[in-house]
Amino acid sequence: MNVKRLMMASLVLVLAIVAAACSSGNGGSQGNAGPNGNANGSGSQQGSNEETITLTLWHIFSSDADTFKPIVDAAVAKWNAENPTIQVKMEATENEAYKTKLKTAAAANELPDIFFTWGAGFSKPFAEGGKLLALDDYLNDGTRDQLLEGSLSNLSYGGKVYGLPYTMYVGTFFVNQELFDQHGIKVPENYDELLEAVKAFRAKGIDPIAVGGKDLWPSMFYYNALALREGGSQLSLDALSGNASFEDPAFVRAAEKLQELASADAFMKGYMGITRDESEAIFITGTIPMYYNGSWVATILESEDSAVKGKVRVMNFPIVNGGAGEANEWIGGIVDTFMVSANTQYPDESVQFLKYLTEYMSNEGYKVGAGLPTWKTTVIDESSINPLLKDVVDMTKSATGIVPPWDVYLEGHQAEMHKNLVAELMAGKITPEEFSAKMEALER
């Protein structure tokens, strides 16, 4: 993958978000054509003498706390009502268990018709193994033009497109302003101030930072952000693609800082036994001042029953003074996607539903603050958009670089190894130098 192209495509995507609105209904585009020119419009009524087929959809929105769960449920219900001869059956599995389920199904050639997955390195083995249906021939009906520029970069392999996007996100530093004000502590703008804030809150008996270490990737977010701050986006992208060393001093310094935070008791008590959802639920009670996770968290923070509604501000992760990273570089991009199995019996119908689903989720997801839109057809009514997400949009307009979370850029066991190495680093089981050496030993 051309690293520079990936970075710039992602940047163009972010800069295009606000300008991407144009008129469209909320139910998805009508009349999308299949590769042979047959009309495949969502909502078109099928003849009563046609045989009913059932498509299977797998996804990760298994919890009522998942912002996209009601959106997917509504999308499928609407589709099934409007397409009586093409019915969709859903199966939902929790995030980490889903990864194992998906890889097992792919190995056994038992992938469902349509399924949620992650782009970049995660789905690369599926594409190279012939497990995925290439979508290029299905995008010539105008679909490609309806997607934001650069949105297919992380969903393409070997020059072919395999997935359609429905959301993008950036790593966001959520700060409970009320807690900072109550205790007279300065909101950190750089790493030194972050460490000072951690020590000040801990001295008052308050857990400074929320993180769900049991799921591994939330902890990884903190290291990825520090690596971005120390070395800059290009160094991270170069290292992830094998064109730079993970033993670069910037990565060692990032590991030192993460270990320093852990040693300062920065993270919530018992975080290694707490899931991401559990850590987020505690942050929402208003008892923890800082939380770094995806911008999708904005939705639940501003929900009517949130104890922190109107009390939280959004920021990028604090800079590192003297680091090569720029203030407007972000962790994030487009990696969440849906793809179609190469073995589906119904490729045209599966792609028809895929287009409908991803456009619907882009539209409705942005409205409720679940993520930033990836389809240009998303209608932007600023008065109804989550205020925290609007702030994120404003901040990312000036983005100068974006790096995907490392576990979706890396492939297979390399991604798992990275997450586990971060956990070992935070637990003090390995030194920053050992961490970097083990990362460098990974195949890329």
Secondary structure, DSSP 8 states (H G I E B T S, - for coil): --HHHHHHHHHHHHHHTGGG-----SS--S--B-TTS-B--TT----TTS--EEEEEEES--STT-TTHHHHHHHHHHHHHH-TTEEEEEEE--HHHHHHHHHHHHHTT---SEEEEETTTTTHHHHHTT-B---GGGSTTTTGGGB-TTTTGGGEETTEE-EEE--BEEEEEEEEHHHHHHTT----SBHHHHHHHHHHHHHTT---EE--GGGSHHHHHHHHHHHHHHH-HHHHHHHHTTSS-TTSHHHHHHHHHHHHHHHTT-B-TTGGG--HHHHHHHHHTT--SEEEEEGGGHHHHTSTT-TTTTTEEEE---B-TT-S--TTEEEEES-EEEEEBTT-S-HHHHHHHHHHHHHHHHHHHHHTTSSB--BTT----GGGS-HHHHHHHHHHTT--EEE--HHHHS-HHHHHHHHHHHHHHHTTSS-HHHHHHHHHTS--
